């Protein structure tokens, strides 16, 4: 999966839309490393020969402070963290998160959970099957409106709607009449987005304070981004359970 010269394997991976000139990218050296995870306050477990990238160049990574310590890859590919751990039988091939609202006054971290550490949801858990495309490691699901699949991507902040859908342009139908809600009709279940997560409000630190907009971009593909995943328990189950979701107060998700 990597280009190797003189016993050194390198990577140059572009994230997101390849049509964007300034899309995020990470470059560096790929290697094997031993991962250590704390089991409790005394013991750790060591996992050898994990594929690990030592990045020395991460351009166009758009975070508030402009600096990141690394990128956690969770794709379906063989070098994704969940895929590697599942292949070794360490976790079930499932992971989950619940994104704490970005504008909560008391900011809390979002906890990434794997396998049987995923809490049992309370209520009517919705799901839709993943669509598998040869050679592609994204998480595709089927939208009933329009043609083709859509992507689930927590690395994309604001969702996008395919403006080229034949017969219906859902992006143009999002004209402002009231605080907009939106429902994505997936094959198998409906994903309802509350109005407070369908808008972006400029805060006092930003230019344009007092303004707001519908948090939705037009694109050539439909992507469910992080903004519309706030306060939603999201589960990726590669054991046949597909993409699962249910509303949850994510600030209540704590380490035991």
C-alpha positions in Angstrom: 0.0 0.0 0.0 3.0 2.3 0.2 5.9 3.3 -2.1 9.2 2.1 -0.7 12.7 3.3 -1.4 15.9 2.1 0.3 13.9 0.3 3.0 11.8 3.4 3.8 8.1 3.4 2.9 6.4 6.7 2.3 2.8 7.9 1.9 1.1 11.0 0.6 -2.6 10.8 1.4 -5.2 13.4 0.4 -8.4 13.6 2.5 -11.8 14.6 1.2 -12.6 16.0 -2.2 -9.8 15.5 -4.7 -11.1 18.4 -6.7 -10.2 20.9 -4.0 -6.8 22.5 -4.5 -6.2 23.0 -0.8 -7.8 19.8 0.5 -6.2 18.3 3.7 -3.1 16.1 3.1 -0.7 14.1 5.2 2.8 13.0 4.2 5.4 10.9 6.0 7.0 7.5 6.6 4.9 4.3 7.2 6.3 1.7 9.6 5.3 -1.0 12.1 5.2 0.0 15.8 4.1 -1.4 19.1 1.0 0.3 20.6 0.5 0.4 24.4 -3.0 0.8 25.8 -3.7 1.3 29.6 -5.9 -1.5 31.0 -6.1 0.1 34.4 -4.0 2.3 36.6 -1.3 -0.3 36.8 -1.4 -2.6 33.8 -1.0 -1.9 30.0 -1.5 -4.2 27.0 1.0 -4.1 24.1 0.0 -4.8 20.5 3.0 -5.3 18.2 3.3 -4.7 14.5 0.6 -2.1 14.1 0.9 -0.1 10.9 1.7 3.5 11.9 2.5 6.6 9.9 5.0 9.2 11.2 3.8 12.3 9.5 6.2 15.2 8.9 3.9 17.4 6.8 0.1 17.9 7.4 -0.9 20.9 5.2 -4.4 22.4 5.0 -5.7 20.8 8.2 -8.5 23.1 9.2 -8.7 23.2 13.0 -9.2 26.2 15.3 -5.6 26.4 16.5 -4.1 25.2 13.2 -2.1 22.5 14.9 -2.8 18.8 15.3 -0.8 16.0 16.8 -1.9 13.4 14.3 -4.7 11.8 12.3 -6.6 8.7 13.6 -7.6 6.7 10.5 -10.8 4.7 10.9 -11.5 3.7 7.3 -12.5 0.2 6.3 -9.0 -0.2 4.8 -6.5 -2.8 6.3 -4.4 0.0 7.8 -7.4 1.6 9.7 -7.1 1.3 13.5 -10.4 -0.5 14.0 -9.5 -2.9 11.1 -6.1 -3.8 12.5 -7.5 -4.4 16.0 -10.4 -6.5 14.8 -8.1 -8.6 12.6 -6.1 -9.5 15.8 -9.3 -10.4 17.6 -8.8 -7.6 20.2 -12.0 -5.9 19.5 -15.2 -6.6 17.7 -15.2 -4.8 14.3 -17.3 -1.9 15.6 -16.7 1.6 16.8 -18.8 4.4 18.1 -18.9 8.1 19.1 -21.4 10.7 20.3 -20.4 14.2 19.3 -20.8 16.7 22.1 -22.4 19.9 20.6 -19.7 22.2 19.4 -21.2 25.3 21.1 -21.9 23.8 24.5 -20.8 26.2 27.3 -19.1 23.4 29.2 -16.9 21.8 26.5 -16.3 18.1 27.0 -14.3 15.6 25.0 -16.1 13.2 22.7 -15.3 9.6 23.7 -14.4 7.1 20.9 -15.5 3.6 21.9 -14.7 0.2 20.4 -16.4 -3.3 20.5 -18.2 -4.2 23.7 -17.4 -0.8 25.3 -20.1 0.7 23.1 -23.1 1.5 25.4 -26.4 -0.2 24.7 -28.6 2.5 23.3 -31.9 3.2 25.0 -34.8 3.6 22.5 -35.4 2.8 18.9 -32.0 2.3 17.3 -32.1 3.1 13.5 -29.8 1.4 11.0 -29.0 1.1 7.3 -26.6 -1.3 5.6 -23.3 -0.2 4.3 -22.7 -0.4 0.5 -19.4 -2.0 -0.5 -17.6 -0.7 -3.5 -14.5 -2.6 -4.6 -11.3 -0.7 -4.0 -13.1 2.0 -1.8 -12.8 2.2 1.9 -15.3 4.9 2.7 -18.6 4.3 4.5 -21.3 4.4 1.9 -25.0 4.1 2.6 -28.1 4.2 0.4 -30.3 7.3 0.2 -33.8 6.6 -1.0 -34.1 10.0 -2.7 -32.0 10.3 -5.8 -29.5 7.9 -7.3 -26.4 6.3 -5.8 -25.1 6.3 -2.3 -24.0 8.9 0.2 -21.0 9.1 2.6 -20.9 9.3 6.3 -17.8 11.4 7.3 -17.2 12.9 10.8 -14.1 14.6 9.2 -16.4 16.8 7.0 -17.8 19.5 9.3 -20.9 20.6 7.3 -23.0 18.2 5.3 -23.3 18.5 1.6 -26.2 17.7 -0.7 -25.8 16.4 -4.3 -27.2 19.2 -6.4 -27.2 17.0 -9.5 -29.8 14.5 -8.4 -32.2 13.7 -11.2 -35.8 14.9 -10.7 -35.2 16.7 -7.4 -32.7 19.3 -6.2 -32.9 19.0 -2.4 -30.3 21.8 -2.0 -32.6 24.4 -3.6 -35.6 23.2 -1.6 -33.7 24.2 1.6 -34.8 27.9 1.1 -35.3 29.7 4.4 -38.9 29.8 5.7 -38.3 28.9 9.3 -35.5 27.1 11.3 -35.0 24.2 9.0 -35.1 20.6 10.0 -34.0 17.8 7.6 -34.7 14.1 7.3 -32.4 11.8 5.3 -34.4 8.8 4.2 -31.9 6.0 4.3 -32.7 2.5 3.1 -34.0 1.0 6.4 -34.4 4.1 8.6 -34.9 7.8 8.7 -32.2 10.2 10.0 -33.9 13.2 11.5 -31.8 16.4 12.1 -33.2 18.9 14.6 -33.2 22.5 13.5 -30.5 23.6 16.0 -28.1 21.3 14.2 -29.1 22.5 10.8 -27.8 26.0 11.3 -24.5 27.7 12.0 -24.7 30.8 14.3 -21.7 33.2 14.2 -20.5 33.9 17.7 -19.1 37.1 19.2 -15.5 36.1 18.3 -16.3 35.8 14.6 -16.9 38.4 11.9 -20.6 38.5 11.2 -21.8 38.2 14.8 -25.6 38.0 14.9 -25.9 36.2 11.6 -26.7 32.6 11.0 -27.1 30.3 8.0 -28.3 26.9 7.0 -25.3 24.6 7.5 -25.4 22.9 4.2 -23.3 23.0 1.1 -24.1 22.0 -2.4 -21.7 19.4 -3.9 -21.5 16.6 -6.5 -22.1 14.1 -3.7 -24.1 13.8 -0.5 -22.1 13.6 2.7 -23.4 13.5 6.3 -20.9 15.6 8.1 -20.1 16.2 11.8 -22.3 19.3 12.3 -25.4 17.2 11.6 -24.1 14.3 13.9 -24.2 16.4 17.1 -26.0 14.7 20.0 -26.4 11.5 18.0 -25.0 8.1 19.1 -23.3 6.9 15.9 -22.2 3.3 15.6 -20.2 1.8 12.7 -20.8 -2.0 12.8 -18.8 -3.9 10.2 -20.1 -7.3 11.5 -23.3 -6.9 9.5 -25.0 -4.3 11.7 -24.2 -1.4 9.3 -24.5 2.3 10.1 -26.6 2.8 13.3 -27.9 6.0 15.0 -30.1 7.2 17.8 -30.4 10.6 19.5 -28.5 10.9 22.8 -27.3 13.7 25.1 -23.6 13.2 24.3 -22.3 15.3 27.3 -23.6 12.4 29.5 -21.1 10.0 27.9 -18.3 9.7 30.5 -15.4 7.3 31.2 -16.4 4.8 34.0 
